Amino acid sequence: MGKGLLVLLAAASSIYLGAAAPAAGQTGDKQAGDKQAGYKQFVLNNTQIVPLQSKAGGRQYELVVVLPSSYAANPGKTYPVLYYLDAYWDTPLLVSTYGNLIYDNRAPEFIMVGLSYPSGTNYDVERRKDYTITATDANSGKADAFLSFITQEVAPLVESRFRGEQTGRVIGGSSLGGLFAIAAAYKAPGFFAGHIAISPAAGWDEGALAKLDEQYARTHKALAARMFISYGSDEYPGFREPIAAFQQRLAARGYTGLALQNYTMEGLDHTSVKGDGYVRGLNWVWQPRKPAGPSGLTRAMMQQVQ
């Protein structure tokens, strides 16, 4: 995949996903538009933004922490954690998705930790640095450092301050974030139990992801993780085809311990896949921990019958 295509994709993300908007909870009056006196702003409950400076690199980040509704009432309870990339764009989507999964009893209660940057940051520039696994220029190829930041600084903070569990961690991302989510399985084996990669940039740097898999396979027979990889059928062929090829490559490996679900989203393009992708991806990675019992609708219907 050429650099020109990745620049185009970054620009498209800015247009359609509002990259210039501040992180969740930081929208000012100017961004909010004409606000009528006396009207309240819509706020995502149980969310908070935690500023964090990387000890190793000194860079500034923000964590968008979303806590389960039972969190305050259960001070001794620990929760599994979803770490998700591009929190400045995807937090509202994931908050909604979480509520739907809980209502349908498809997943356990879990904490969500979104990786973000301070308000005013050029998200496209920063994410390209942090999410890419090889360098094609000075502003790329910092994924190893970013992964160390997550494993050595973010996760310990979440587990000590917010009662996150040290087992069963999940990481999810889209596009360059999906590339990072897959690479994390090879670069930090066992740290995450689940990996959700929605339209991953598998063609980055002439197939660097496939080369990473090839290198790993030379010395490893096992890859213990639940992994979901998807793409949209309407995505640009030059972006879509490397994903499909990597899906087939990974399925053919037969790694011990790998539970892989490959999925194609018919009729969807590069950013419209996120809603379906996160629903299906979270369903897949949380399947071993799916709570027993009926869904919310089933309970409601049974109560009506009684």
C-alpha positions as CSV (number, residue, x, y, z in Angstrom):
1,M,0.0,0.0,0.0
2,G,1.5,3.4,-1.0
3,K,1.9,6.3,1.4
4,G,-0.4,8.3,-0.8
5,L,-3.3,6.0,-0.1
6,L,-2.7,6.2,3.7
7,V,-2.7,10.0,3.5
8,L,-5.9,10.0,1.6
9,L,-7.5,7.7,4.2
10,A,-6.4,9.9,7.0
11,A,-7.9,13.0,5.3
12,A,-11.2,11.1,4.8
13,S,-11.2,10.2,8.4
14,S,-10.9,13.8,9.4
15,I,-13.8,14.8,7.1
16,Y,-16.2,12.2,8.1
17,L,-15.3,11.5,11.7
18,G,-14.7,15.0,13.0
19,A,-11.0,14.7,13.8
20,A,-10.8,18.4,14.7
21,A,-13.3,17.9,17.5
22,P,-12.0,17.7,21.1
23,A,-12.1,14.5,23.1
24,A,-15.4,13.3,24.7
25,G,-16.4,15.6,27.5
26,Q,-14.4,18.6,26.3
27,T,-16.7,20.2,23.8
28,G,-16.8,24.0,24.3
29,D,-19.6,26.5,23.6
30,K,-18.0,27.4,20.3
31,Q,-17.9,23.8,19.0
32,A,-21.4,23.1,20.4
33,G,-22.9,25.8,18.1
34,D,-25.7,28.1,19.1
35,K,-26.7,26.8,22.6
36,Q,-30.1,28.0,23.8
37,A,-30.1,29.4,27.4
38,G,-31.5,26.8,29.8
39,Y,-30.9,23.8,27.6
40,K,-28.6,21.1,29.1
41,Q,-25.8,19.4,27.1
42,F,-26.0,15.7,26.5
43,V,-23.4,14.0,28.6
44,L,-22.1,10.4,28.4
45,N,-22.5,9.1,32.0
46,N,-19.8,7.1,33.9
47,T,-17.0,8.6,31.7
48,Q,-13.9,10.5,32.7
49,I,-10.7,11.8,31.1
50,V,-7.4,10.9,32.7
51,P,-4.4,12.9,31.4
52,L,-1.2,10.8,31.3
53,Q,2.3,11.6,30.2
54,S,4.4,8.8,28.9
55,K,7.4,8.2,31.2
56,A,9.5,6.8,28.4
57,G,8.9,9.3,25.6
58,G,7.4,12.3,27.5
59,R,4.4,12.5,25.1
60,Q,1.0,13.6,26.3
61,Y,-2.0,11.3,26.2
62,E,-5.5,11.1,27.5
63,L,-7.4,8.0,28.6
64,V,-11.2,8.1,28.1
65,V,-12.3,5.8,30.9
66,V,-15.9,4.4,30.8
67,L,-17.0,2.6,33.9
68,P,-19.8,0.0,34.2
69,S,-23.0,1.2,35.8
70,S,-22.5,-1.2,38.8
71,Y,-19.0,0.2,39.5
72,A,-19.8,2.6,42.4
73,A,-22.1,0.1,44.1
74,N,-19.5,-2.7,44.1
75,P,-16.3,-1.3,45.5
76,G,-14.7,-4.8,45.8
77,K,-15.5,-6.0,42.3
78,T,-12.9,-6.1,39.5
79,Y,-13.8,-5.9,35.8
80,P,-12.2,-7.1,32.5
81,V,-11.0,-4.2,30.3
82,L,-11.4,-3.2,26.7
83,Y,-8.6,-0.9,25.5
84,Y,-9.7,0.8,22.3
85,L,-7.8,3.1,19.9
86,D,-9.1,6.4,18.3
87,A,-11.1,7.3,21.4
88,Y,-11.6,10.9,20.2
89,W,-13.8,9.5,17.4
90,D,-15.2,6.2,18.6
91,T,-16.2,6.7,22.3
92,P,-19.9,7.5,21.6
93,L,-20.2,4.5,19.4
94,L,-18.6,2.2,21.9
95,V,-20.6,3.5,24.8
96,S,-23.8,2.8,22.9
97,T,-22.5,-0.6,21.7
98,Y,-21.7,-1.5,25.3
99,G,-25.2,-0.7,26.5
100,N,-26.7,-2.8,23.8
101,L,-24.5,-5.8,24.5
102,I,-25.3,-5.6,28.2
103,Y,-29.0,-5.4,27.6
104,D,-28.9,-8.4,25.3
105,N,-26.7,-10.3,27.9
106,R,-24.0,-10.8,25.3
107,A,-21.0,-9.8,27.3
108,P,-19.9,-9.4,31.0
109,E,-19.7,-5.9,32.5
110,F,-16.3,-4.4,31.5
111,I,-14.4,-1.2,31.8
112,M,-13.6,0.6,28.5
113,V,-10.3,2.6,28.2
114,G,-10.0,4.7,25.1
115,L,-6.5,5.9,24.0
116,S,-6.6,9.5,23.0
117,Y,-4.6,12.7,22.8
118,P,-5.1,16.2,24.3
119,S,-7.7,18.5,22.8
120,G,-6.3,20.4,19.8
121,T,-4.0,17.6,18.7
122,N,-3.8,16.6,15.1
123,Y,-5.1,13.1,15.6
124,D,-4.2,11.9,12.1
125,V,-0.5,12.8,12.6
126,E,-0.3,11.3,16.1
127,R,-2.2,8.1,15.4
128,R,0.0,7.5,12.3
129,K,3.1,7.7,14.6
130,D,1.7,5.4,17.3
131,Y,-0.2,2.7,15.3
132,T,2.2,1.9,12.5
133,I,4.5,-1.1,12.9
134,T,7.3,0.0,10.6
135,A,8.6,3.4,9.6
136,T,8.1,4.8,6.1
137,D,9.2,8.3,7.3
138,A,9.9,10.2,10.4
139,N,6.3,10.3,11.5
140,S,5.6,6.6,11.5
141,G,6.7,3.3,13.0
142,K,6.4,4.1,16.7
143,A,4.0,1.1,17.5
144,D,6.5,-0.7,19.7
145,A,6.9,2.3,21.9
146,F,3.2,2.9,22.0
147,L,2.5,-0.8,22.9
148,S,5.1,-0.5,25.7
149,F,3.2,2.6,26.9
150,I,0.0,0.6,27.1
151,T,1.4,-2.5,28.7
152,Q,3.8,-0.8,31.2
153,E,2.0,2.4,32.0
154,V,-1.7,2.4,31.0
155,A,-2.7,-1.1,32.0
156,P,-1.0,-0.9,35.5
157,L,-2.8,2.4,36.1
158,V,-6.2,1.0,35.1
159,E,-5.7,-2.1,37.2
160,S,-4.6,-0.3,40.3
161,R,-6.8,2.8,40.1
162,F,-10.0,1.5,38.4
163,R,-10.0,-2.2,39.5
164,G,-9.3,-3.5,36.0
165,E,-8.5,-7.2,35.8
166,Q,-5.0,-8.3,34.8
167,T,-6.4,-11.2,32.7
168,G,-8.8,-11.2,29.9
169,R,-7.7,-7.8,28.4
170,V,-9.0,-6.9,25.0
171,I,-7.7,-4.5,22.5
172,G,-9.6,-3.1,19.5
173,G,-9.0,-0.7,16.7
174,S,-10.0,0.3,13.1
175,S,-7.8,0.9,10.1
176,L,-4.3,1.8,11.4
177,G,-5.8,0.9,14.8
178,G,-6.7,-2.5,13.5
179,L,-3.2,-3.0,12.2
180,F,-1.9,-2.2,15.7
181,A,-4.5,-4.5,17.4
182,I,-3.3,-7.5,15.3
183,A,0.4,-6.7,15.7
184,A,0.0,-6.6,19.5
185,A,-0.7,-10.3,19.4
186,Y,2.7,-11.0,17.9
187,K,4.7,-8.3,19.8
188,A,3.2,-8.9,23.3
189,P,2.0,-12.5,23.2
190,G,-0.5,-13.3,26.0
191,F,-0.9,-9.7,27.3
192,F,-4.3,-9.3,25.5
193,A,-6.7,-12.2,25.4
194,G,-8.8,-10.7,22.6
195,H,-8.0,-8.6,19.5
196,I,-10.6,-6.8,17.4
197,A,-9.3,-5.5,14.1
198,I,-11.9,-3.7,11.9
199,S,-10.7,-2.9,8.4
200,P,-7.0,-3.2,9.5
201,A,-4.4,-1.5,7.3
202,A,-2.9,-4.8,6.3
203,G,-1.2,-3.3,3.3
204,W,0.9,-0.9,5.3
205,D,4.5,-0.6,4.1
206,E,4.1,-3.2,1.4
207,G,2.7,-5.9,3.6
208,A,4.7,-5.4,6.8
209,L,1.9,-7.2,8.8
210,A,2.3,-10.4,6.7
211,K,6.1,-10.2,7.2
212,L,5.6,-9.9,10.9
213,D,3.4,-13.1,10.8
214,E,6.1,-14.9,8.7
215,Q,8.8,-14.0,11.2
216,Y,6.7,-15.0,14.2
217,A,5.8,-18.3,12.6
218,R,9.4,-19.4,12.1
219,T,9.8,-19.8,15.9
220,H,6.3,-20.1,17.3
221,K,3.6,-22.7,16.9
222,A,1.1,-21.1,19.3
223,L,-0.7,-17.7,19.3
224,A,-3.1,-17.8,22.2
225,A,-5.8,-15.3,21.6
226,R,-9.4,-14.7,20.4
227,M,-9.2,-12.6,17.3
228,F,-11.8,-10.9,15.0
229,I,-10.7,-9.5,11.7
230,S,-13.2,-7.8,9.3
231,Y,-13.5,-5.5,6.3
232,G,-16.3,-4.0,4.2
233,S,-17.0,-5.4,0.8
234,D,-17.3,-1.8,-0.7
235,E,-13.8,-0.7,0.5
236,Y,-11.3,0.4,-2.0
237,P,-9.8,-2.8,-3.6
238,G,-6.2,-1.8,-2.9
239,F,-7.0,-1.6,0.8
240,R,-9.5,-4.5,1.0
241,E,-7.5,-7.1,-0.8
242,P,-4.5,-7.2,1.6
243,I,-6.9,-7.7,4.5
244,A,-8.6,-10.7,2.8
245,A,-5.2,-12.2,2.0
246,F,-4.0,-11.8,5.6
247,Q,-7.3,-13.4,6.9
248,Q,-6.6,-16.4,4.7
249,R,-2.9,-16.5,5.7
250,L,-3.7,-16.4,9.4
251,A,-6.4,-19.1,9.1
252,A,-4.0,-21.4,7.3
253,R,-1.3,-21.1,9.9
254,G,-3.2,-23.3,12.4
255,Y,-1.6,-21.6,15.4
256,T,-2.4,-23.5,18.6
257,G,-4.6,-21.5,20.9
258,L,-5.8,-19.1,18.2
259,A,-9.6,-18.7,17.9
260,L,-10.0,-16.7,14.7
261,Q,-13.2,-15.2,13.3
262,N,-12.8,-13.6,9.8
263,Y,-15.8,-11.6,8.6
264,T,-16.8,-9.6,5.6
265,M,-19.4,-6.8,6.0
266,E,-21.4,-6.7,2.8
267,G,-22.3,-3.3,1.4
268,L,-20.2,-1.3,3.8
269,D,-17.2,0.9,3.3
270,H,-14.2,1.9,5.4
271,T,-15.8,3.8,8.3
272,S,-19.4,2.6,8.1
273,V,-18.1,-0.9,9.1
274,K,-17.3,0.2,12.7
275,G,-20.8,-0.2,14.2
276,D,-21.3,-3.8,12.9
277,G,-17.6,-4.6,13.5
278,Y,-17.5,-3.7,17.1
279,V,-20.7,-5.5,17.9
280,R,-19.5,-8.7,16.2
281,G,-16.0,-8.3,17.4
282,L,-17.0,-7.8,21.1
283,N,-19.4,-10.7,20.8
284,W,-16.6,-12.9,19.6
285,V,-13.9,-12.0,22.1
286,W,-16.3,-12.1,25.1
287,Q,-17.9,-15.3,24.1
288,P,-16.1,-17.4,26.7
289,R,-17.4,-15.0,29.4
290,K,-20.9,-14.5,28.1
291,P,-23.2,-14.4,31.2
292,A,-25.8,-17.1,31.7
293,G,-29.5,-16.2,31.4
294,P,-31.9,-14.6,29.0
295,S,-31.5,-11.2,27.3
296,G,-33.3,-8.1,28.4
297,L,-36.0,-8.4,25.8
298,T,-36.6,-12.0,26.7
299,R,-37.0,-11.1,30.4
300,A,-39.3,-8.2,29.5
301,M,-41.5,-10.5,27.3
302,M,-41.7,-13.2,29.9
303,Q,-42.8,-10.7,32.5
304,Q,-45.6,-9.5,30.2
305,V,-46.8,-13.2,29.8
306,Q,-46.9,-13.6,33.6
